[in-house]
Amino acid sequence: MIIDFITRYALNLLFTFLVIRFIYYPKYRNKDFVFTFFLFNSILFVLCFLLAEADLKFGFAFGLFAMFSMFRYRTVTVPIGEMGFFFLVVTLGIVNSIASLANYELLVIANTILVFVTFVLGRWLNLTHENHQIILYDNLEFMKPEHRQALLKDLTERTGLQIHKIQVIKVDFQRVVAQLKVYYYSKENESSGTDLEA
């Protein structure tokens, strides 16, 4: 049992290290999450391995998933990217600790598939984000429907963003200013509720 524990934990730690060090950290550069990922992975591995003999198995594993799913809504908001990696290291810890296998070949293949899919999606799937910003705009003449193209051009020149859609939130005629939500594409998620002057 000790040899089985050491072998499984070494395998678990290896693939967790590959995910965190070579896929997660180069993109996000957040040391706090690196510590959290390793800690949760190790805790879950030890917990699941020691309780595997209690005939809890998959019901116990799914219960853990349900409990950790609540973190997304009950704790400080965690970016969705970090949540994806969090569930991945949780999955690695659970799978490597309680999978009932006569040999480790299938376990290695399963780990490799998870890491490879994460690498491909993180590095090669270059999708653009539709971001938005709240803009305070001072040229009410361009707010007329017939001047929509001129408004797009003016906002693009002032902000440097390739704006493709505009939503009017409100117009203040006393202050001669309009509050707009502008939409643009970029490689990163930059959306913010901060007001900008334009």
C-alpha atoms as an extended CHARMM CRD file, in Angstrom:
* protein
*
       198  EXT
         1         1  MET       CA              0.0000000000        0.0000000000        0.0000000000  PROA      1               0.0000000000
         2         2  ILE       CA              2.8660000000        2.3710000000        0.7760000000  PROA      2               0.0000000000
         3         3  ILE       CA              4.4920000000        1.7240000000       -2.5950000000  PROA      3               0.0000000000
         4         4  ASP       CA              1.1510000000        2.2480000000       -4.3240000000  PROA      4               0.0000000000
         5         5  PHE       CA              0.6600000000        5.5410000000       -2.4480000000  PROA      5               0.0000000000
         6         6  ILE       CA              4.1380000000        6.8220000000       -3.3250000000  PROA      6               0.0000000000
         7         7  THR       CA              3.8120000000        5.8180000000       -6.9820000000  PROA      7               0.0000000000
         8         8  ARG       CA              0.3920000000        7.3910000000       -7.3920000000  PROA      8               0.0000000000
         9         9  TYR       CA              1.3890000000       10.5790000000       -5.5860000000  PROA      9               0.0000000000
        10        10  ALA       CA              4.5690000000       10.9390000000       -7.6590000000  PROA      10              0.0000000000
        11        11  LEU       CA              2.4980000000       10.5230000000      -10.8290000000  PROA      11              0.0000000000
        12        12  ASN       CA             -0.0680000000       13.0010000000       -9.5550000000  PROA      12              0.0000000000
        13        13  LEU       CA              2.5810000000       15.5410000000       -8.5890000000  PROA      13              0.0000000000
        14        14  LEU       CA              4.3440000000       15.2050000000      -11.9430000000  PROA      14              0.0000000000
        15        15  PHE       CA              1.2690000000       15.9760000000      -14.0430000000  PROA      15              0.0000000000
        16        16  THR       CA              0.1110000000       18.6980000000      -11.6540000000  PROA      16              0.0000000000
        17        17  PHE       CA              3.5510000000       20.3180000000      -11.9290000000  PROA      17              0.0000000000
        18        18  LEU       CA              3.3940000000       20.1720000000      -15.7410000000  PROA      18              0.0000000000
        19        19  VAL       CA             -0.0200000000       21.8610000000      -15.7490000000  PROA      19              0.0000000000
        20        20  ILE       CA              0.8540000000       24.6010000000      -13.2770000000  PROA      20              0.0000000000
        21        21  ARG       CA              4.4380000000       25.3820000000      -14.2640000000  PROA      21              0.0000000000
        22        22  PHE       CA              4.2860000000       25.0900000000      -18.0420000000  PROA      22              0.0000000000
        23        23  ILE       CA              0.6420000000       25.8650000000      -18.8980000000  PROA      23              0.0000000000
        24        24  TYR       CA             -0.8930000000       27.9930000000      -16.1350000000  PROA      24              0.0000000000
        25        25  TYR       CA              1.9760000000       30.1110000000      -14.7990000000  PROA      25              0.0000000000
        26        26  PRO       CA              3.4470000000       31.3770000000      -18.1230000000  PROA      26              0.0000000000
        27        27  LYS       CA              0.0400000000       32.8910000000      -18.9420000000  PROA      27              0.0000000000
        28        28  TYR       CA             -1.3540000000       34.1010000000      -15.6000000000  PROA      28              0.0000000000
        29        29  ARG       CA              1.7900000000       34.7120000000      -13.4670000000  PROA      29              0.0000000000
        30        30  ASN       CA             -0.1220000000       34.4540000000      -10.1910000000  PROA      30              0.0000000000
        31        31  LYS       CA              2.0070000000       32.9090000000       -7.4310000000  PROA      31              0.0000000000
        32        32  ASP       CA             -0.8790000000       32.8190000000       -4.9450000000  PROA      32              0.0000000000
        33        33  PHE       CA             -2.8600000000       30.4810000000       -7.1700000000  PROA      33              0.0000000000
        34        34  VAL       CA              0.2110000000       28.3190000000       -7.8010000000  PROA      34              0.0000000000
        35        35  PHE       CA              0.4580000000       27.6490000000       -4.0660000000  PROA      35              0.0000000000
        36        36  THR       CA             -3.3090000000       27.0620000000       -3.8020000000  PROA      36              0.0000000000
        37        37  PHE       CA             -3.3700000000       24.6280000000       -6.7300000000  PROA      37              0.0000000000
        38        38  PHE       CA             -0.5550000000       22.4710000000       -5.3420000000  PROA      38              0.0000000000
        39        39  LEU       CA             -2.0310000000       22.5480000000       -1.8370000000  PROA      39              0.0000000000
        40        40  PHE       CA             -5.5490000000       21.5710000000       -2.8790000000  PROA      40              0.0000000000
        41        41  ASN       CA             -4.2540000000       18.8790000000       -5.1980000000  PROA      41              0.0000000000
        42        42  SER       CA             -2.1200000000       17.2750000000       -2.4760000000  PROA      42              0.0000000000
        43        43  ILE       CA             -4.8230000000       17.5380000000        0.2030000000  PROA      43              0.0000000000
        44        44  LEU       CA             -7.4270000000       15.9410000000       -2.0440000000  PROA      44              0.0000000000
        45        45  PHE       CA             -5.0560000000       13.2030000000       -3.1370000000  PROA      45              0.0000000000
        46        46  VAL       CA             -4.2120000000       12.1990000000        0.4280000000  PROA      46              0.0000000000
        47        47  LEU       CA             -7.8240000000       12.5010000000        1.5740000000  PROA      47              0.0000000000
        48        48  CYS       CA             -9.2410000000       10.4270000000       -1.2910000000  PROA      48              0.0000000000
        49        49  PHE       CA             -6.5050000000        7.7970000000       -1.1050000000  PROA      49              0.0000000000
        50        50  LEU       CA             -6.9720000000        7.2210000000        2.6200000000  PROA      50              0.0000000000
        51        51  LEU       CA            -10.7670000000        7.0870000000        2.3140000000  PROA      51              0.0000000000
        52        52  ALA       CA            -10.7840000000        4.8960000000       -0.7790000000  PROA      52              0.0000000000
        53        53  GLU       CA            -10.9440000000        1.7830000000        1.3870000000  PROA      53              0.0000000000
        54        54  ALA       CA            -14.1320000000        3.0550000000        3.0190000000  PROA      54              0.0000000000
        55        55  ASP       CA            -16.0930000000        2.1730000000       -0.1410000000  PROA      55              0.0000000000
        56        56  LEU       CA            -16.9580000000        5.8190000000       -0.8370000000  PROA      56              0.0000000000
        57        57  LYS       CA            -15.3710000000        5.9490000000       -4.2750000000  PROA      57              0.0000000000
        58        58  PHE       CA            -17.2070000000        7.9370000000       -6.9360000000  PROA      58              0.0000000000
        59        59  GLY       CA            -20.0670000000        9.1660000000       -4.7750000000  PROA      59              0.0000000000
        60        60  PHE       CA            -17.5000000000       10.7500000000       -2.5060000000  PROA      60              0.0000000000
        61        61  ALA       CA            -15.6180000000       12.2280000000       -5.4810000000  PROA      61              0.0000000000
        62        62  PHE       CA            -18.7340000000       13.8160000000       -6.9670000000  PROA      62              0.0000000000
        63        63  GLY       CA            -19.6060000000       15.1880000000       -3.5620000000  PROA      63              0.0000000000
        64        64  LEU       CA            -16.2510000000       16.9450000000       -3.4630000000  PROA      64              0.0000000000
        65        65  PHE       CA            -16.8850000000       18.4130000000       -6.8980000000  PROA      65              0.0000000000
        66        66  ALA       CA            -20.2560000000       19.7510000000       -5.7400000000  PROA      66              0.0000000000
        67        67  MET       CA            -18.6760000000       21.2950000000       -2.6570000000  PROA      67              0.0000000000
        68        68  PHE       CA            -15.8790000000       23.0090000000       -4.5990000000  PROA      68              0.0000000000
        69        69  SER       CA            -18.3500000000       24.2400000000       -7.2200000000  PROA      69              0.0000000000
        70        70  MET       CA            -19.8850000000       26.3880000000       -4.4980000000  PROA      70              0.0000000000
        71        71  PHE       CA            -16.5900000000       28.2660000000       -4.1260000000  PROA      71              0.0000000000
        72        72  ARG       CA            -17.3550000000       30.0790000000       -7.3700000000  PROA      72              0.0000000000
        73        73  TYR       CA            -20.3900000000       31.6850000000       -5.7420000000  PROA      73              0.0000000000
        74        74  ARG       CA            -19.6260000000       31.7980000000       -2.0120000000  PROA      74              0.0000000000
        75        75  THR       CA            -16.1140000000       33.2370000000       -1.9350000000  PROA      75              0.0000000000
        76        76  VAL       CA            -14.2820000000       36.1940000000       -3.4040000000  PROA      76              0.0000000000
        77        77  THR       CA            -14.8130000000       36.1810000000       -7.1710000000  PROA      77              0.0000000000
        78        78  VAL       CA            -12.1740000000       34.0560000000       -8.8920000000  PROA      78              0.0000000000
        79        79  PRO       CA            -11.4580000000       34.6280000000      -12.5960000000  PROA      79              0.0000000000
        80        80  ILE       CA            -12.9860000000       31.9050000000      -14.7390000000  PROA      80              0.0000000000
        81        81  GLY       CA             -9.5700000000       30.9480000000      -16.1520000000  PROA      81              0.0000000000
        82        82  GLU       CA             -8.2010000000       30.1960000000      -12.6980000000  PROA      82              0.0000000000
        83        83  MET       CA            -11.3720000000       28.2610000000      -11.8560000000  PROA      83              0.0000000000
        84        84  GLY       CA            -10.7530000000       26.0100000000      -14.8520000000  PROA      84              0.0000000000
        85        85  PHE       CA             -7.2520000000       25.1840000000      -13.6800000000  PROA      85              0.0000000000
        86        86  PHE       CA             -8.5210000000       24.7390000000      -10.1290000000  PROA      86              0.0000000000
        87        87  PHE       CA            -10.9810000000       22.0500000000      -11.2240000000  PROA      87              0.0000000000
        88        88  LEU       CA             -8.2740000000       20.4250000000      -13.3350000000  PROA      88              0.0000000000
        89        89  VAL       CA             -5.8700000000       19.9930000000      -10.3950000000  PROA      89              0.0000000000
        90        90  VAL       CA             -8.7900000000       18.7840000000       -8.2520000000  PROA      90              0.0000000000
        91        91  THR       CA             -9.6180000000       16.2210000000      -10.9370000000  PROA      91              0.0000000000
        92        92  LEU       CA             -6.0030000000       15.0600000000      -11.1460000000  PROA      92              0.0000000000
        93        93  GLY       CA             -5.8480000000       14.5920000000       -7.3860000000  PROA      93              0.0000000000
        94        94  ILE       CA             -9.0790000000       12.5960000000       -7.2530000000  PROA      94              0.0000000000
        95        95  VAL       CA             -8.4460000000       10.4450000000      -10.3300000000  PROA      95              0.0000000000
        96        96  ASN       CA             -4.8830000000        9.5540000000       -9.3770000000  PROA      96              0.0000000000
        97        97  SER       CA             -5.8670000000        8.6030000000       -5.8360000000  PROA      97              0.0000000000
        98        98  ILE       CA             -8.9970000000        6.4810000000       -6.2480000000  PROA      98              0.0000000000
        99        99  ALA       CA             -8.8560000000        5.0650000000       -9.7830000000  PROA      99              0.0000000000
       100       100  SER       CA             -9.0680000000        1.2690000000       -9.5220000000  PROA      100             0.0000000000
       101       101  LEU       CA             -6.4190000000        0.0610000000      -11.9290000000  PROA      101             0.0000000000
       102       102  ALA       CA             -4.3900000000       -3.1270000000      -12.0550000000  PROA      102             0.0000000000
       103       103  ASN       CA             -1.5830000000       -1.2060000000      -13.7610000000  PROA      103             0.0000000000
       104       104  TYR       CA             -0.7040000000        2.4210000000      -14.2210000000  PROA      104             0.0000000000
       105       105  GLU       CA             -0.6930000000        2.5790000000      -18.0160000000  PROA      105             0.0000000000
       106       106  LEU       CA             -4.3030000000        3.7540000000      -18.3150000000  PROA      106             0.0000000000
       107       107  LEU       CA             -3.7780000000        6.2190000000      -15.4800000000  PROA      107             0.0000000000
       108       108  VAL       CA             -0.7950000000        7.7390000000      -17.2970000000  PROA      108             0.0000000000
       109       109  ILE       CA             -2.8230000000        7.9440000000      -20.5220000000  PROA      109             0.0000000000
       110       110  ALA       CA             -5.7360000000        9.6460000000      -18.7330000000  PROA      110             0.0000000000
       111       111  ASN       CA             -3.4050000000       12.1960000000      -17.1390000000  PROA      111             0.0000000000
       112       112  THR       CA             -1.6580000000       12.8150000000      -20.4470000000  PROA      112             0.0000000000
       113       113  ILE       CA             -4.9710000000       13.4320000000      -22.2200000000  PROA      113             0.0000000000
       114       114  LEU       CA             -6.0830000000       15.9680000000      -19.6010000000  PROA      114             0.0000000000
       115       115  VAL       CA             -2.7720000000       17.8440000000      -19.7340000000  PROA      115             0.0000000000
       116       116  PHE       CA             -2.5840000000       17.7380000000      -23.5390000000  PROA      116             0.0000000000
       117       117  VAL       CA             -6.1470000000       19.0360000000      -23.9960000000  PROA      117             0.0000000000
       118       118  THR       CA             -5.4420000000       21.8510000000      -21.5210000000  PROA      118             0.0000000000
       119       119  PHE       CA             -2.2360000000       22.7550000000      -23.3800000000  PROA      119             0.0000000000
       120       120  VAL       CA             -3.9450000000       22.7890000000      -26.7830000000  PROA      120             0.0000000000
       121       121  LEU       CA             -6.9020000000       24.8660000000      -25.6160000000  PROA      121             0.0000000000
       122       122  GLY       CA             -4.6820000000       27.3070000000      -23.7200000000  PROA      122             0.0000000000
       123       123  ARG       CA             -2.0120000000       27.8650000000      -26.3540000000  PROA      123             0.0000000000
       124       124  TRP       CA             -3.4420000000       27.1190000000      -29.7870000000  PROA      124             0.0000000000
       125       125  LEU       CA             -7.1030000000       28.0960000000      -29.5060000000  PROA      125             0.0000000000
       126       126  ASN       CA             -6.6610000000       31.8060000000      -30.2250000000  PROA      126             0.0000000000
       127       127  LEU       CA            -10.1720000000       33.1960000000      -29.8770000000  PROA      127             0.0000000000
       128       128  THR       CA            -10.9390000000       36.9000000000      -29.5650000000  PROA      128             0.0000000000
       129       129  HSD       CA            -12.9180000000       38.4160000000      -26.6890000000  PROA      129             0.0000000000
       130       130  GLU       CA            -15.7130000000       40.9090000000      -27.1570000000  PROA      130             0.0000000000
       131       131  ASN       CA            -14.8930000000       43.4740000000      -24.4980000000  PROA      131             0.0000000000
       132       132  HSD       CA            -16.8190000000       46.5550000000      -23.4440000000  PROA      132             0.0000000000
       133       133  GLN       CA            -16.1320000000       49.8500000000      -21.7140000000  PROA      133             0.0000000000
       134       134  ILE       CA            -18.3800000000       52.5560000000      -20.2920000000  PROA      134             0.0000000000
       135       135  ILE       CA            -17.5770000000       55.8550000000      -22.0230000000  PROA      135             0.0000000000
       136       136  LEU       CA            -18.6360000000       59.4190000000      -21.1500000000  PROA      136             0.0000000000
       137       137  TYR       CA            -19.0310000000       61.1380000000      -24.5080000000  PROA      137             0.0000000000
       138       138  ASP       CA            -19.3240000000       64.9070000000      -25.0000000000  PROA      138             0.0000000000
       139       139  ASN       CA            -20.4210000000       65.3610000000      -28.6350000000  PROA      139             0.0000000000
       140       140  LEU       CA            -24.1850000000       64.9740000000      -28.5540000000  PROA      140             0.0000000000
       141       141  GLU       CA            -24.5050000000       65.9590000000      -32.2180000000  PROA      141             0.0000000000
       142       142  PHE       CA            -23.1540000000       62.5420000000      -33.1850000000  PROA      142             0.0000000000
       143       143  MET       CA            -25.8170000000       60.8400000000      -31.0470000000  PROA      143             0.0000000000
       144       144  LYS       CA            -28.3760000000       61.1820000000      -33.8270000000  PROA      144             0.0000000000
       145       145  PRO       CA            -29.0930000000       57.9270000000      -35.7240000000  PROA      145             0.0000000000
       146       146  GLU       CA            -27.9630000000       59.3870000000      -39.0500000000  PROA      146             0.0000000000
       147       147  HSD       CA            -24.5220000000       60.1350000000      -37.5850000000  PROA      147             0.0000000000
       148       148  ARG       CA            -23.8710000000       56.6170000000      -36.2610000000  PROA      148             0.0000000000
       149       149  GLN       CA            -20.9160000000       55.9650000000      -38.5920000000  PROA      149             0.0000000000
       150       150  ALA       CA            -19.3690000000       59.3090000000      -37.6670000000  PROA      150             0.0000000000
       151       151  LEU       CA            -19.8240000000       58.4070000000      -33.9900000000  PROA      151             0.0000000000
       152       152  LEU       CA            -18.0590000000       55.0690000000      -34.4890000000  PROA      152             0.0000000000
       153       153  LYS       CA            -15.1900000000       56.7760000000      -36.3010000000  PROA      153             0.0000000000
       154       154  ASP       CA            -14.8480000000       59.5110000000      -33.6550000000  PROA      154             0.0000000000
       155       155  LEU       CA            -14.8270000000       57.0360000000      -30.7660000000  PROA      155             0.0000000000
       156       156  THR       CA            -12.3150000000       54.8070000000      -32.5380000000  PROA      156             0.0000000000
       157       157  GLU       CA             -9.9690000000       57.7600000000      -33.1060000000  PROA      157             0.0000000000
       158       158  ARG       CA            -10.2630000000       59.0100000000      -29.5270000000  PROA      158             0.0000000000
       159       159  THR       CA             -9.9110000000       55.6600000000      -27.7430000000  PROA      159             0.0000000000
       160       160  GLY       CA             -7.6890000000       53.7600000000      -30.1770000000  PROA      160             0.0000000000
       161       161  LEU       CA            -10.0840000000       50.8110000000      -29.9380000000  PROA      161             0.0000000000
       162       162  GLN       CA            -11.6730000000       49.1550000000      -32.9650000000  PROA      162             0.0000000000
       163       163  ILE       CA            -15.2350000000       49.7510000000      -31.7660000000  PROA      163             0.0000000000
       164       164  HSD       CA            -17.9100000000       47.8590000000      -33.6970000000  PROA      164             0.0000000000
       165       165  LYS       CA            -21.0280000000       48.3530000000      -31.5470000000  PROA      165             0.0000000000
       166       166  ILE       CA            -22.4040000000       51.1260000000      -29.3500000000  PROA      166             0.0000000000
       167       167  GLN       CA            -25.1490000000       51.0650000000      -26.7430000000  PROA      167             0.0000000000
       168       168  VAL       CA            -26.5420000000       54.3390000000      -25.3870000000  PROA      168             0.0000000000
       169       169  ILE       CA            -27.0760000000       54.0480000000      -21.6370000000  PROA      169             0.0000000000
       170       170  LYS       CA            -28.2690000000       57.5950000000      -20.9030000000  PROA      170             0.0000000000
       171       171  VAL       CA            -27.9760000000       61.1650000000      -22.1660000000  PROA      171             0.0000000000
       172       172  ASP       CA            -27.5650000000       64.1490000000      -19.8420000000  PROA      172             0.0000000000
       173       173  PHE       CA            -28.5080000000       67.3000000000      -21.7900000000  PROA      173             0.0000000000
       174       174  GLN       CA            -27.7530000000       69.5920000000      -18.8380000000  PROA      174             0.0000000000
       175       175  ARG       CA            -24.1530000000       68.4050000000      -18.6170000000  PROA      175             0.0000000000
       176       176  VAL       CA            -23.9930000000       67.8870000000      -22.3860000000  PROA      176             0.0000000000
       177       177  VAL       CA            -22.6630000000       64.3640000000      -21.9650000000  PROA      177             0.0000000000
       178       178  ALA       CA            -23.8120000000       60.8690000000      -22.8800000000  PROA      178             0.0000000000
       179       179  GLN       CA            -22.9660000000       57.5860000000      -21.2350000000  PROA      179             0.0000000000
       180       180  LEU       CA            -22.2000000000       54.9040000000      -23.7930000000  PROA      180             0.0000000000
       181       181  LYS       CA            -21.2290000000       51.2680000000      -23.6390000000  PROA      181             0.0000000000
       182       182  VAL       CA            -18.8300000000       50.5170000000      -26.4790000000  PROA      182             0.0000000000
       183       183  TYR       CA            -17.8890000000       47.0330000000      -27.6790000000  PROA      183             0.0000000000
       184       184  TYR       CA            -14.6120000000       45.9690000000      -29.2830000000  PROA      184             0.0000000000
       185       185  TYR       CA            -12.5820000000       42.8110000000      -29.8990000000  PROA      185             0.0000000000
       186       186  SER       CA             -9.1890000000       41.9140000000      -28.4100000000  PROA      186             0.0000000000
       187       187  LYS       CA             -7.1600000000       38.8220000000      -27.5280000000  PROA      187             0.0000000000
       188       188  GLU       CA             -7.5530000000       39.3380000000      -23.7740000000  PROA      188             0.0000000000
       189       189  ASN       CA            -10.6150000000       39.8690000000      -21.5880000000  PROA      189             0.0000000000
       190       190  GLU       CA            -10.3990000000       43.5650000000      -20.7410000000  PROA      190             0.0000000000
       191       191  SER       CA            -14.0040000000       44.4070000000      -19.8980000000  PROA      191             0.0000000000
       192       192  SER       CA            -14.3860000000       46.8590000000      -17.0690000000  PROA      192             0.0000000000
       193       193  GLY       CA            -17.1540000000       48.9140000000      -15.5700000000  PROA      193             0.0000000000
       194       194  THR       CA            -14.8630000000       51.9220000000      -15.0850000000  PROA      194             0.0000000000
       195       195  ASP       CA            -16.0610000000       55.1580000000      -16.6840000000  PROA      195             0.0000000000
       196       196  LEU       CA            -13.7910000000       56.6340000000      -19.3030000000  PROA      196             0.0000000000
       197       197  GLU       CA            -13.7980000000       60.1260000000      -20.7540000000  PROA      197             0.0000000000
       198       198  ALA       CA            -14.0350000000       60.4120000000      -24.5340000000  PROA      198             0.0000000000
